[in-house]
Amino acid sequence: MEKRLSVIMEKIVLEKNFKIYGTYENPLFLAKEVSTWLDYSNGNVSKLVNLVDEEEKVRNIITTLCCNQ
């Protein structure tokens, strides 16, 4: 069964959009957004994800205004 996540908080931090998904007890961040904050290029997102411990990675469907991603 797939879990669906929604944005629980959205702010602008250092002129960049900052979204937190999941719950306040278990906040989650979208790897693509984190790579933008860190100025990683789109081709390097997978390299950034490889730096994250496996037990810290979560794959879920993100619910947005337009669709599920």
N, C-alpha and C positions, 0 to 999 in steps of 0.2 A: 504494500500500500504506500502510495506517495504522499508525503506531507506537503502542504501548501503554506508558504510563508507570505506574510504581508509586511510592509514597512511599518515599524512602530515609532520611528522618529526620523525626521528629515530636517537638516539644517545646512547652512552654508558656512564652511570653515575654511579660512585662508583662501577665499574666493573660489572654492570648489564645493560642489554638491556632496553632502555627506548623509548617507542613509544607513539606518540600523534596521535589521530584519530580525525575526524570531520573537524573543521575549526579553524583558529587562533582566531576568535571571540568567538567560542564555542568549546573549546578543550575537548576531551573525553579520558578516560583512560580505559583499559581493567581490570576488577576486578581481574582476575587471575594474571596479571602482577603486579598490585599494591600489591597483597598479597605476591608475591615473594619478592618484594622490602622490605616489612615489616617483612619478614621471618615468615609469617603465613604458616602453613602446608596446603597441598591440601584439607584436611578434614575441615579446618576452613575458607575456602573462603566464604561460605555462612554466617558464623558469621560476617565476615568483611562487606559483602554486607548489612547485616541487620543494620549496624551502619550508613549507608548512607540514607539520607532523601529520601522519595519516589519521590519527585519532581526533585531530582538530578539524579535519575536512568534513563538510556536510554537503550533500547534493540534494537539493529540493527544488520544487517549482516555486518561482517568485511571482506573486500576483501583482500586476501593475494596473494602471487605469485603462490601458489599451488591451492588455492580453496577459496570458501566462507565459513566463519565460523559463 
